[in-house]
Amino acid sequence: MPRSLWNFLERTGYEDLRGEPLPREYAPARLLLEKEGGPPVLFRVAGSDTDAVGNLVDTRRKLYEALGVGSDEEAYRRVLSGLSGDEPRVEGFPGNYSRAPKGLLSLPAAKFYERDGGLYLTASLFVACYNGSCNASIHRVMVTGEREGVVRLVPRHLYTMYREAVMRGEDLPVTIVLGVHPAYMIASAFSPPRGVFELAIAARILGDALVESPVHGNPIPVAGAIIEGRLTSETREEGPFADILLLYDKVRRQPVLRVDEVYISRDIPSHVILSGGMEHVMLMGFPREISIWEAVSRVVPRVYKVRLTPGGGGWLHAVVSIDKNHPGDGKNAIMAAFSAHPSLKHVIVVDGDIDPDSPREVEWAIATRFQADRDLVIVKEARGSTLDPSGREGMVAKMGIDATIKGDRSKFERATIPRG
């Protein structure tokens, strides 16, 4: 039997709060924020016909559990190892599903923040196969009816497939799943080259099989809910929506999702992600840590840690700890990090004795190992992230800080107290 979300929950444990259903507006957000850092939480949303679960991978420990690893480097290597290998087995659609009586409104769609444009599904994993290749990626869905929603598509692989279909006068068939083993969410937040199927990466990591979706026949993981639909050429206003930086993303015209059928599992809950919460930060940031680790590892002897920091939304700021062979390795690491993650705005490179998880240690390294006239890298008018409101349509200035030791290392020895 392919792995489900319950396999993960049974290993991590969870808090069962499936008592009185929560109102759709704000209550799920309050609960998930209050319970951050604890066990995953099971709850019910008023009007939904399926249970909800959140805070699955809001800590690094839970993320490691999802990948079956014990360290950063092991996690990075585990995901990269899944880029190649045998194609996963695809089994028939399992029988423990029923049709959702209210379509999308049978799912735990919620309004999270005051100015959000409506009810949202935030853990929607889209699977599409078109022109001989398959893609899996995560996109928010603003629910506008039982059989209709509006999907925020950023210009990546699914958007390219969608545009190809529209140019041919076709809808793009999509299967959307909610409530899957978190390894599938992690892999789907990764950005491998086009033609590499993200779900195959996770299936190889887990030694798992996929199943065939009931209408479109797309390869999908076992899930709590399955939406079979089509992305149409029709567009409608989507938003506002509070993004990962807890700023309101602007209203845009986005593709309309027409729903053919919604299936819900009798056993597996549907996943809800608090936008701007630590689970959102981990899912967006960790896959980019892998890209930065791989790129910087090509230009320096060793990379100890990569951290996309919570203050930067797990997206705009990074701290990288390295070993150097040459005086210029710190700057090379800065440029490699920018190339690996184009949305990155600020990066600090430190020595291996500095813990990127400690803001105090990172600040100390800047205070004692950095001189702005020689160790600062500024890149003007570079493409960055449209999430940065201080940029100009995604054009930003980037800054790198080389806070590594230069010259006589004896001057930089930190005082220690011997053990008794």
For each residue, the residues with C-beta under 8 A, 3 or more apart:
1: 4 222
2: 91 208 209 210 211 221 222
3: 7 8 181 206 208 221 222
4: 1 7 180 181 221 222 223 267 268
5: 8 9 53 56 179 180 181 182 222 223 224 268 269 271
6: 9 10 267 268
7: 3 4 10 11 181
8: 3 5 11 12 56 65 66 181 182
9: 5 6 12 13 14 40 53
10: 6 7
11: 7 8 65
12: 8 9 39 40 62 65
13: 9 39 40
14: 9 39 40 41 42 53
15: 35 38 39 40 41 42
16: 42
17: 31 41 42 43
18: 42 43 44 51
19: 44
20: 44
21: 44 45 46 47 48
22: 27 28 31 43 44 45 46
23: 26 27 46
24: 27 28 45 46 47 108 109 110 111 119
25: 110 111
26: 23 29 30 111 112 113 114
27: 22 23 24 30 31 110
28: 22 24 31 32 43 45 52 54 108 110 112 272 274
29: 26 32 33 110 112 113 274
30: 26 27 33 34
31: 17 22 27 28 34 35 41 43 54
32: 28 29 35 36 41 54 55 272 274 277 279
33: 29 30 36 274 277
34: 30 31
35: 15 31 32 38 41 54 55
36: 32 33 55 58 274 277 278 279
37: 55 58 59 278
38: 15 35 41 55
39: 12 13 14 15 55
40: 9 12 13 14 15 53 54 55 56 62
41: 14 15 17 31 32 35 38 53 54 55
42: 14 15 16 17 18 51 52 53 269
43: 17 18 22 28 31 51 52 53 54
44: 18 19 20 21 22 48 51 52 108
45: 21 22 24 28 48 52 108 109 110 272
46: 21 22 23 24
47: 21 24 102 105
48: 21 44 45 51 52 105 106 107 108 109 270
49: 100 101 102 106 107 264
50: 100 106 107 108 179 224 225 264 265 269 270
51: 18 42 43 44 48 108 224 269 270
52: 28 42 43 44 45 48 108 269 270 271 272
53: 5 9 14 40 41 42 43 56 179 224 269 270 271 272
54: 28 31 32 35 40 41 43 271 272 273 274 279
55: 32 35 36 37 38 39 40 41 58 274 277 278 279
56: 5 8 40 53 62 66 182 185 271 279
57: 62 63 66 182 185 186 279 282 283
58: 36 37 55 62 277 278 279 282
59: 37 62 63 278 282
60: 63 64 282
61: 64 65
62: 12 40 56 57 58 59 65 66 182
63: 57 59 60 66 67 75 182 186 282 286
64: 60 61 67 68 69 70 71 75
65: 8 11 12 61 62 68
66: 8 56 57 62 63 181 182 183 186
67: 63 64 75 78 79 183 186 205
68: 64 65 78 205 206
69: 64 74 75 78
70: 64 74
71: 64 74 75
72: 75 76 289 293 305 306
73: 76 77 293
74: 69 70 71 77 78
75: 63 64 67 69 71 72 78 79 286 290
76: 72 73 79 80 289 290 293 294
77: 73 74 80 81
78: 67 68 69 74 75 81 82 205
79: 67 75 76 82 83 186 187 190 201 205 287 290
80: 76 77 83 290 294
81: 77 78 84 85 204 205
82: 78 79 85 187 200 201 202 204 205
83: 79 80 192 196 201
84: 81
85: 81 82 200 204
86: 204
87: 200
88: 199 200 203 204 208 209 210 219
89: 209 210
90: 209 210 211 212 219
91: 2 94 209 210 211 212
92: 211 212
93: 97 211 212 213 214
94: 91 97 211 222
95:
96: 265 266 267
97: 93 94 214 226 263 264 265 266
98: 263 264 266
99: 261 262 263 264
100: 49 50 103 104 106 107 225 262 263 264
101: 49 106
102: 47 49 105 106 146
103: 100 106 145 146 147 259 262
104: 100 107 109 121 141 143 145 146 147 148 149 227 259 262
105: 47 48 102 109 143 145 146
106: 48 49 50 100 101 102 103 262 264
107: 48 49 50 100 104 121 143 178 225 262 264 270
108: 24 28 44 45 48 50 51 52 270 272
109: 24 45 48 104 105 119 120 121 141 143
110: 24 25 27 28 29 45 119 120 272
111: 24 25 26 116 118 119 120
112: 26 28 29 116 120 122 242 274 275
113: 26 29 116 241 242 246 248 275 276
114: 26
115: 240 242 248
116: 111 112 113 120 240 241 242
117: 142 237 238 239 240 241 251
118: 111 142 143 144
119: 24 109 110 111 142 143
120: 109 110 111 112 116 140 141 142 143 241 275
121: 104 107 109 124 140 141 143 149 176 178
122: 112 140 272 273 274 275 280
123: 138 178 179 185 270 271 272 273
124: 121 138 139 140 141 151 176 177 178 227
125: 136 137 138 176 177 178 180 184 185 188 223
126: 135 136 137 138 139 151 158 174 175 176
127: 134 135 136 174 175 176 177 199 213 218 219 220
128: 134 135 158 161 162 172 173 174 175 218 231
129: 133 134 135 216 218 219
130: 133 161 164 165 172 173
131: 161 164
132:
133: 129 130 194 195 197
134: 127 128 129 197 199 218 219
135: 126 127 128 129 157 158 161 194 197 198
136: 125 126 127 184 187 188 197 198 199
137: 125 126 156 157 158 188 189 198
138: 123 124 125 126 185 188 189 283
139: 124 126 151 152 153 154 158
140: 120 121 122 124 151 152 241 275
141: 104 109 120 121 124 149 150 151 176 257
142: 117 118 119 120 149 150 151 152 238 239 241
143: 104 105 107 109 118 119 120 121 148 149
144: 118 148 149 150 236
145: 103 104 105 148 149
146: 102 103 104 105 259
147: 103 104 258 259
148: 104 143 144 145 256 257 258 259
149: 104 121 141 142 143 144 145 256 257 259
150: 141 142 144 236 237 238 254 255 256 257
151: 124 126 139 140 141 142 231 238 254 255 256 257
152: 139 140 142 238 239 241 249 252 254
153: 139 158 159 162 231 254 255
154: 139 159
155: 159 160
156: 137 159 160 191
157: 135 137 160 161 191 194
158: 126 128 135 137 139 153 161 162
159: 153 154 155 156 162 163
160: 155 156 157 163 164 194
161: 128 130 131 135 157 158 164 165 172
162: 128 153 158 159 165 166 172 231 255
163: 159 160 166 167
164: 130 131 160 161 167 168
165: 130 161 162 168 170 171 172 231
166: 162 163 169 170 172 233
167: 163 164
168: 164 165
169: 166
170: 165 166
171: 165 230 231 232 233 258
172: 128 130 161 162 165 166 230 231
173: 128 130 216 218 228 229 230
174: 126 127 128 216 218 229 230 231 257
175: 126 127 128 213 215 216 218 220 226 227 228 229
176: 121 124 125 126 127 141 226 227 229 257
177: 124 125 127 180 220 221 223 224 225 226 227
178: 107 121 123 124 125 223 224 225 227 270 271
179: 5 50 53 123 223 224 225 265 268 269 270 271
180: 4 5 125 177 184 185 221 222 223 224 271
181: 3 4 5 7 8 66 184 202 206 208 221 222
182: 5 8 56 57 62 63 66 185 186
183: 66 67 186 187 202 205 206
184: 125 136 180 181 187 188 199 202 221
185: 56 57 123 125 138 180 182 188 189 271 283
186: 57 63 66 67 79 182 183 189 190 202 283 286 287
187: 79 82 136 183 184 190 198 199 201 202 205
188: 125 136 137 138 184 185 198 199 202
189: 137 138 185 186 283 284 286 287
190: 79 186 187 198 201 287 290
191: 156 157 287 291
192: 83 196 198 201
193: 196
194: 133 135 157 160
195: 133
196: 83 192 193 200 201
197: 133 134 135 136 200 201 219
198: 135 136 137 187 188 190 192 201 202
199: 88 127 134 136 184 187 188 202 203 210 219 220 221
200: 82 85 87 88 196 197 203 204
201: 79 82 83 187 190 192 196 197 198 204 205
202: 82 181 183 184 186 187 188 198 199 205 206 208 221
203: 88 199 200 206 207 208 209 210 221
204: 81 82 85 86 88 200 201 207
205: 67 68 78 79 81 82 183 187 201 202
206: 3 68 181 183 202 203
207: 203 204
208: 2 3 88 181 202 203 221
209: 2 88 89 90 91 203
210: 2 88 89 90 91 199 203 219 220 221
211: 2 90 91 92 93 94 219 220 221 222
212: 90 91 92 93 217 218 219 220
213: 93 127 175 216 217 218 219 220 226 228
214: 93 97 226 228 261 263
215: 175 228 260 261
216: 129 173 174 175 213 228
217: 212 213
218: 127 128 129 134 173 174 175 212 213
219: 88 90 127 129 134 197 199 210 211 212 213
220: 127 175 177 199 210 211 212 213 223 226
221: 2 3 4 177 180 181 184 199 202 203 208 210 211
222: 1 2 3 4 5 94 180 181 211 268
223: 4 5 125 177 178 179 180 220 226 265 268
224: 5 50 51 53 177 178 179 180 264 265 268 269 270 271
225: 50 100 107 177 178 179 262 263 264 265 270
226: 97 175 176 177 213 214 220 223 262 263 264
227: 104 124 175 176 177 178 259 261 262
228: 173 175 213 214 215 216 259 260 261 262 263
229: 173 174 175 176 257 258 259 260
230: 171 172 173 174 257 258 260
231: 128 151 153 162 165 171 172 174 255 256 257
232: 171 255 256 257 258
233: 166 171 255
234: 255 256
235: 253 254 255 256
236: 144 150 253 254 256
237: 117 150 251 252 253 254
238: 117 142 150 151 152 241 251 252 253 254
239: 117 142 152 248 249 250 251 252
240: 115 116 117 248 249 250 251
241: 113 116 117 120 140 142 152 238 248 249 275
242: 112 113 115 116 246 247 248 249 275 276
243: 246 247 248 249 275 276 313 387
244: 275 276 280 281 284 313 314 315 387
245: 276 313 315 316 387 388
246: 113 242 243 276 313
247: 242 243 387 389
248: 113 115 239 240 241 242 243
249: 152 239 240 241 242 243 387
250: 239 240
251: 117 237 238 239 240
252: 152 237 238 239
253: 235 236 237 238
254: 150 151 152 153 235 236 237 238
255: 150 151 153 162 231 232 233 234 235
256: 148 149 150 151 231 232 234 235 236
257: 141 148 149 150 151 174 176 229 230 231 232
258: 147 148 171 229 230 232
259: 103 104 146 147 148 149 227 228 229 262
260: 215 228 229 230
261: 99 214 215 227 228
262: 99 100 103 104 106 107 225 226 227 228 259
263: 97 98 99 100 214 225 226 228
264: 49 50 97 98 99 100 106 107 224 225 226 270
265: 50 96 97 179 223 224 225 268
266: 96 97 98
267: 4 6 96
268: 4 5 6 179 222 223 224 265
269: 5 42 50 51 52 53 179 224
270: 48 50 51 52 53 107 108 123 178 179 224 225 264
271: 5 52 53 54 56 123 178 179 180 185 224
272: 28 32 45 52 53 54 108 110 122 123
273: 54 122 123 277 279 280 283
274: 28 29 32 33 36 54 55 112 122 277 279 280
275: 112 113 120 122 140 241 242 243 244 280
276: 113 242 243 244 245 246 280 281 313
277: 32 33 36 55 58 273 274 280 281
278: 36 37 55 58 59 281 282 310
279: 32 36 54 55 56 57 58 273 274 282 283
280: 122 244 273 274 275 276 277 283 284 314
281: 244 276 277 278 284 285 308 310 313 314 315
282: 57 58 59 60 63 278 279 285 286 314
283: 57 138 185 186 189 273 279 280 286 287
284: 189 244 280 281 287 288 308 313 314 315
285: 281 282 288 289 308 313 314 315
286: 63 75 186 189 282 283 289 290 308 314
287: 79 186 189 190 191 283 284 290 291
288: 284 285 291 292 308 315 340 341 343 344
289: 72 76 285 286 292 293 306 307 308 318
290: 75 76 79 80 190 286 287 293 294
291: 191 287 288 294 295 340 341
292: 288 289 295 296 306 308 318 320 336 337 340 341 344
293: 72 73 76 289 290 296 297 303 306
294: 76 80 290 291 297 298 340
295: 291 292 298 299 336 337 339 340
296: 292 293 299 300 303 306 320 322 333 336 337 340
297: 293 294 300 302 303
298: 294 295 336
299: 295 296 329 332 333 336
300: 296 297 303 322 323 324 325 329 332 333
301: 322 323 324 325 329
302: 297 322 323 352
303: 293 296 297 300 306 320 321 322 333
304: 321 322 323 352
305: 72 319 320 321 355 356 357
306: 72 289 292 293 296 303 318 319 320 356
307: 289 318 319 320 356 357
308: 281 284 285 286 288 289 292 312 314 315 317 318 341
309: 312 314 317 318 319
310: 278 281 313 314
311: 317
312: 308 309 315 316 317 318 345 346
313: 243 244 245 246 276 281 284 285 310 316 387
314: 244 280 281 282 284 285 286 308 309 310
315: 244 245 281 284 285 288 308 312 343 344 385 387
316: 245 312 313 343 344 345 346 384 385 387 388
317: 308 309 311 312 344 345 346 347 348
318: 289 292 306 307 308 309 312 337 341 344 346 347 348
319: 305 306 307 309 347 348 349 350 356 362
320: 292 296 303 305 306 307 333 337 347 348 349 350 356
321: 303 304 305 349 350 351 352 354 355 356
322: 296 300 301 302 303 304 329 330 333 349 350 351 352 404
323: 300 301 302 304 351 352
324: 300 301 327 329 330 351 404
325: 300 301 329
326: 329
327: 324 330 406
328: 331 332
329: 299 300 301 322 324 325 326 332 333 404
330: 322 324 327 333 334 349 375 402 403 404
331: 328 334 335 377 400 402
332: 299 300 328 329 335 336
333: 296 299 300 303 320 322 329 330 336 337 349 402
334: 330 331 337 338 347 349 377 400 401 402
335: 331 332 338 339 377 400
336: 292 295 296 298 299 332 333 339 340
337: 292 295 296 318 320 333 334 340 341 344 347 349 400
338: 334 335 341 342 344 347 379 382 398 400
339: 295 335 336 342
340: 288 291 292 294 295 296 336 337 344
341: 288 291 292 308 318 337 338 344
342: 338 339 383 384
343: 288 315 316 384 385 387
344: 288 292 315 316 317 318 337 338 340 341 347 384 398
345: 312 316 317 384 385 388 396 398 399
346: 312 316 317 318 398 399 400 401
347: 317 318 319 320 334 337 338 344 398 399 400 401
348: 317 318 319 320 362 365 366 400 401 403
349: 319 320 321 322 330 333 334 337 400 401 402 403 404
350: 319 320 321 322 354 356 361 362 365 369 403 404
351: 321 322 323 324 354 365 369 404 405
352: 302 304 321 322 323
353: 414
354: 321 350 351 358 361 362 364 365 403
355: 305 321 358 361 362
356: 305 306 307 319 320 321 350 362
357: 305 307
358: 354 355 361 362
359: 362 363
360: 363 364
361: 350 354 355 358 364 365
362: 319 348 350 354 355 356 358 359 365 366 403
363: 359 360 366 367
364: 354 360 361 367 368
365: 348 350 351 354 361 362 368 369 370 403 404
366: 348 362 363 369 370 401 403
367: 363 364 370
368: 364 365 412
369: 350 351 365 366 375 403 404 405 406 412
370: 365 366 367 375 376 401 402 403
371: 374 375
372: 375 376
373: 376
374: 371
375: 330 369 370 371 372 401 402 403 406
376: 370 372 373 399 400 401 402
377: 331 334 335 398 399 400 401 402
378: 397 398 399 400
379: 338 382 397 398 399 400
380: 397
381: 395 397
382: 338 379 395 396 397 398
383: 342 394 395 396
384: 316 342 343 344 345 388 391 394 395 396 398
385: 315 316 343 345 388 391 394 396
386: 391 393 394
387: 243 244 245 247 249 313 315 316 343
388: 245 316 345 384 385 391 394 396
389: 247
390: 396
391: 384 385 386 388 394 395 396
392: 395 396
393: 386
394: 383 384 385 386 388 391
395: 381 382 383 384 391 392
396: 345 382 383 384 385 388 390 391 392
397: 378 379 380 381 382
398: 338 344 345 346 347 377 378 379 382 384
399: 345 346 347 376 377 378 379
400: 331 334 335 337 338 346 347 348 349 376 377 378 379
401: 334 346 347 348 349 366 370 375 376 377
402: 330 331 333 334 349 370 375 376 377
403: 330 348 349 350 354 362 365 366 369 370 375
404: 322 324 329 330 349 350 351 365 369
405: 351 369 409 412
406: 327 369 375
407: 411
408: 411
409: 405 412 413
410: 413
411: 407 408
412: 368 369 405 409
413: 409 410
414: 353
415:
416:
417:
418:
419:
420:
